[in-house]
Amino acid sequence: MAHEHPEADLVARLVARDPLAFHHLFRTHAADVHRLALRFVNGEAEADEIVQEVFLAAFRYIERFRGHARLKTWLYRITVNRAFKRQRWWRRRREVGADALPEQIEHQPDQSQRVESAEQLALVRACLDRIESKKRTVLVLHELEGFDTREIAEILDCPRSTVLTRLARARADLIRLAREAGVDVPEDGGQP
């Protein structure tokens, strides 16, 4: 198997329940999993919980890793699934409001610009939250995480054509919702 998959030795050690292998897996990928979780949940505490859930799931279900993708891709798939599960849970209990905004706003020298940027960011985040989850996931993975469509197809375990369709529709939805919310969006949608 070592020739079939570049991480075969690590996977074999994980399947054998080698604690050092799990430590290596966590140390190597925890920050990336956390960053991705933050794209879908409301704050550090929830992202930390998802990180714990993801690595617990990886420990429990490593035998299910097929080796068709990288371990990082498999972990991202678990992360997205856990984040969606959490979002569905929260949506049943409350409506997402302004408290769901990211805490970091780009530094602006002028206070009024900072307030305006925060307001625009709040509107965009609210619009993003209104996009159907499958399309939003593709948009977040592509635009915010920098994955190409092939990698997203691996993470989501779907055809690349599906990713391309969801990405185009998500962009159109975001532009429409942003304009409806009063966000200044260029006529070309901001595309280069």
VENVENSUL-V278313 format. One record per run of one state. SS is the DSSP state (2 for helix, 1 for strand, 0 for the rest). FROM is the first residue (numbers start at 1). LEN is the number of residues. If there is no record, write none. Layout:
BEGIN
<<SS	FROM	LEN> <SS	FROM	LEN>>
END
This chain:
BEGIN
<<0	1	7> <2	8	8> <0	16	3> <2	19	20> <0	39	5> <2	44	21> <0	65	6> <2	71	23> <0	94	4> <2	98	3> <0	101	10> <2	111	20> <0	131	2> <2	133	12> <0	145	4> <2	149	8> <0	157	3> <2	160	21> <0	181	12>>
END
